Amino acid sequence: MAGALETLCGQTYGAEQFNKLGNCTFCAIISLTLVCLPISVLWVFMDKMLIFFGQDPAISILAFNYCIWLIPTLFGYAVLQSLIHYFQTQSLIFPMVLSSITALCLHIPLCWGLVFMEIGHVGAALAIGISYWFNIVFPGLYMKQSSACQKTRIAFTSKAFLSLREFLQYAIASAVMVW
């Protein structure tokens, strides 16, 4: 669904409606976060669904445990995808590259440590979640502090909700295309 930002952000930035770029991005963050709620509920019942579809109960329980610990990552992914499109629209690639490299350098030892500290596959899910949220912090701080984002800064205002309908039209079409 974040693919809608490719269209909306590109059009607003090209039309030099810089404040609308931040509103579109905030609208996407809110919308994608709301979409994460039913997906989270679905993941809570993952073991029962897998067993219903004939999966081995032992594997279903492992998948369920992994999914439960992966739920915070789902919300982080919604925010991260919105920020990626926000920065790409402005050709601000360096903050995302630096953030991704730093998150990778954090993720490798973190994942190794959590998996081999007797936590197992749950440790892998935790490491992914921590890395995703870490990958959000630097671009978020860059957007708030950098003069390069001064005109396009994401503002947490009610104006973002005015473009909710337009965003959802593009987001649903984008999701169907990917699906």
Secondary structure as UniProt FT lines:
FT   TURN            2..3
FT   HELIX           4..14
FT   TURN            15..16
FT   HELIX           18..44
FT   HELIX           46..52
FT   TURN            53..54
FT   HELIX           57..89
FT   TURN            90..91
FT   HELIX           94..114
FT   HELIX           115..119
FT   HELIX           121..145
FT   HELIX           147..149
FT   TURN            150..152
FT   HELIX           158..163
FT   HELIX           164..178
//
